[in-house]
Structures are given as C-alpha cells and as structure tokens.
Amino acid sequence: MIDRRSCSEYSLEQGECILGTAPRVDLWLLLEHPQVWSPDAIDTDTLPTDVQRWLHNTVDTFKRIGKYPRVQMIRKSRNLRSAFSMFIAQSGLLRYHSMHSYDEILDLCPDKNFGEKVEENNYFVCTHGTRDRCCAKHGHRTWTVLNELSDGRAWQCSHLGGHRFAPNVLVLPQGRLYGRVHAEEAERFYRLVEDDELATKHLRGRSEYSPEDQVREAGIEPIRGSPIQIRESCTKRELKTVYPFIET
C-alpha cells in the first residue's frame, strides 16, 4: 500500500521535536522575484543569468571567509513589479534596499552597510510549492494571516529547509526560524514575537547558532533522543533516520 501521508504529517505522527533544526545561516540575502520559482530558486529561468551568477558568486565569496550565507527568493504576489526589494541580514541587523532593475544588484557589495536599517520584525514564510507541497499547502494561509496582522511586513519566500516542519517562518532581524506555524495559531505566534518573547512551541532555532545552542536558548539541555524515521520531503518516499533533541 502506498503511504500517502505528507512529510509534515509523518513528522508529527513520529513526535519529532523541532528544536535545534534551523539550518546554520549567519548571512541572509533575500531578493524579490515575483514569478514562479524553480525548485532551486536561484536558478529560476525568469531571473536574469547575470543576476544568478552574481548570487552564486556572492555565496561562494562568503563561504571562503568562513560565513554561512543563504539566498532566498521573496515576493508579495506573482504580479509583475516596477521595483524590487532586497534584504540582507547578519549579526542581528536587517537592511533593506529597493531597486528599479535587477541590473542594479550587480554593483552592490553585500558586506557593506548599504540600504535602510529595518527595526521592525519582518516575517518570511516558505510557500515554495515547486519544492514541496507541504510548503504551498500550509505556508500560503499562514503568510496571509501574518501579512494582515503585520500590516504588510510578511513575505512569501523560497525553501527555508525542513519541509516536514511546514509552515516555516523566518523572523528577521532576530534570525530565528520557526516551524509548524499553522494559520490557526499564527496570531498567537505573532503576538509573542512582537512582544520580544520566544514562541517556544514553534521554535526551531536561531540560525546563527549551532544546533546545541539553538536548544539552549530555549532553556533546555541539548540531549539527543532515540532515533526515529522521518520523510525529508513529500517527493521522497524513502525514510531517513534522525536523532532529534528531547525536551528535558
């Protein structure tokens, strides 16, 4: 019999703890691209080739100096735009830059303090349906709620890592990644974050921290539990063994 459970349903049924699962990132680069994203968002055909090359080169440059960079595509909707937003976040600082053409990105240097400093929280919700159906199914509803609550400070974004924890929400400038933020719980989640509290039920971790330190931030001793079987994504039928942290 074919197992038709989604990867997120499978993870929940296995009781997988999400603490300590945020991918290691200490520099986020988020570029607005309103059209449909390819599974590998940077290589989306509708993104100019020289911009794709600039993004790949930027990632390689930061990796060579020991950084953990990550590029995300973002959008409000799929409508064509006359201007494009770009965010860069590192060390608890978020900066915003607006461009009228993608060609402008070619002259930017991400390690410089360009653009406007952003003080308020921005919410980036994974809705990357060409990568995994859980993200599209659950993420879009959560984005809609958060965008309304935040008066437009929520964005749809490409794959954040961890399809099985959908809906995933990255909050910048704080750099924390949250999971299982379903639309029904989005308002409570939003109120906690806006009050500078940890939404511990949904916390995966602060991306610039190691997995162990992500767990410690929640006030929990980082102890790995027994192995469990999970599905990494809805497209993969084979199971993977993971050793999640346990809440002691």
N, C-alpha and C positions, 0 to 999 in steps of 0.2 A: 504494500500500500504506500502511495506517495504521501510524504509528510508535507502538508500544505500550510503549516504554521509559519508565520513570518519570523524573521530573525529576532525582532523585538519581543514577540510573544514567547519565543523559545527561551530567551534570556530571562524573562520574568518568571516563567514556569520553573526554571532551574534555580531561581532565587539568587541570581548573580548580583553581588554588591558592585555598585558603580564607582565607589570611592577609589581614587588613585588610578583612574583610567584615562585621564586627559593626556593627549599626545604632548610631547615636550616641544614647546614653542616659546622663544623669547623675543621674536620679532614677527609681528603680523602685518602683512601687506594686503589690503583689501581694495579691489578695483571694481568699480561699477561697470557691468556689462549686461544690458537688459535682455539680450536674446537668449535662446536655449543654450545651456552649457553642455559640452561633451562630457562623457564620464570622467576624463581628465580635463578639468575645467580650463587650465592654462592653454591647452591645445585646441580649444574651440575654434572651428573653421571661420566663424564670423569675426574673430578677433584678429586684427592685422598681424601679419607674420613678424614684422619687426618688433611689435609690442610683445608677442610671445617670446621672441628671442631675448628681449630686454628683461622680462620676468625670470626666465630660466637663468640668465647670466647673473642677475641680482641674487637669486637664491644661491648659486654656486659661489659667488663672492663672499657672502656672509658665512657660508659653511666653512670656507677656507680659513676664516678667522675664529672658528670655534662657536659660531652662533647657530641657533636652531630656528631658521626662518620658515615661514609658511605663507603661501599665496592663496587668497580666497577671491572668487568672483562674487559680487553682490548685486542686488537690484531691488527696486521697489515693485516694479511690474515689468512686463515684457514690452511695454510701449517704447518706441524709439525716443531718444533724448537728444537735446541740443547741447547738453553739458553732462559731464561725468564726474562722479565723486570718487575720491581716493582717500583711504585712511592708512596711516602707519602707526602701529602701537608697539612700544617697548618700554620696559622698566616703569610700568605704571603710568606712562604718558601716551595720550592719544592725540594725533594731529590729523587735520582734515585739509584737503586740497581739492579745488574744483577746476576741471579742465573743459575747454570747449572742443578739443580734439585729442584723440589718443596720441597724436604725434608729440604732444607736449610732454608725455611721460618719458620720452627718450632723452630729455635734457635734465631730468630730475635725478638727484642723488639721495637715496633713502636714508643714508646715515647722517644727513644734515637735518637741522631743525627747520624744515620748511612747512608752510601752511599754518592754519589756525589751531591753537590748542583747544581741545574739547574737554570740558569739565564734566558734563553730564554723561550718565551711562548710555551707551548705545548697545542695542540687542541684535545679534546676528544669528538668525535661526536657519538651520540647514533645511532646505527644501529641494535638494538635488535629486530629482526623480530619475534622471538618466543614470544615476549611480546606484540608487537603491529605492525600492518602492515605499519602504517604511518612512523614509525622509519626506517624500512627497505627500504621502497619505496623512501623516500626523503633523509634519512641520508647518504646512501652509496654514492650518487652522490656528496653531499657536502663534505664528507670525501675525496673523490678522488681529488677534486679541492684543498682543503686546504692542503692535503698531498703534492701535487705537488708544490704549492706556497711556502710552508714552508720548502721544501727540507727534507721531512720525519719527521716533528715534529707533525704530526697529527695521531691520533689513532682512531680506531673504539672502541666503548665502550658499555657496557650494559646500561640498563634503567637508565636515569637520573631524571626521574619524569616529568610528564606533556607531555604525548603522543601528546595531541592536539596542542602543540606548536612546533611539529617537523618541520624541523630538529633542534634538540637541540645540542648546543655546549658548553662544559665546557672549560674555558681557565684557565690554571694553569701556574705559581703560584698565579696569581692575585685572583683566586677564584670566578670569575664572570661566571654566567650561562646565555647563550643567546639562543633565540628561533627564529623560522621561518627564519633560515639562509639557504635559498634555494641556490642551486648551482649557479643560475644566479646572485646572489648577494654576493656570497662567497668572490670574490676577493676584492670588496669594503670593506666588513666587515673585511677581513684580513688586509688590509692596515690601517684601522682605529685602530685596536687593536695593530698592530706593531708600530704605531706612538704614543702609550700610550694615545689614545683617547677612549671615550666611544662610542661604536656603539649603540647609544640610540634607534634606530629603532628596534633593536633586543634584547635589554637588558631586562632580566628577573630579575636579581639582583645579588648582591654579596652574596654568600651562607652563610657567617658567620654573616650576618646582619639579623635583624628582617624584616618582610615584609615592615613595615613603613620606616625603614632606607634604605632599598633597593630602595624605591621610592625617598626618599630624596637625595640619591646620584646622581640621575638624575636631581636634581634641581626642583623637583615637590612636591607640598604639598600632603601628603598622605590622600586623601579623597576617601572614598568608593562610588561607584555609585549605580545605581538601580540594583536589582537582574536580572540575565539573566540565561537562561537554556543552559547547555552545555552537551556534551557527554565526559566522562572522557577518554574513550578509544574506539577503533573500535569494541572491543569484547562486550562492554556493550551497550545495546540498550536503557536502561532506562536513563532518563535525570537527571542531578544534578543541583541544584541551587547554583550559586556562586555570590559573590559581588565584582567584580573587582574594582581596583582603576581607577580613571578617570584622564586624563591628563588636569590639570587646567592651 
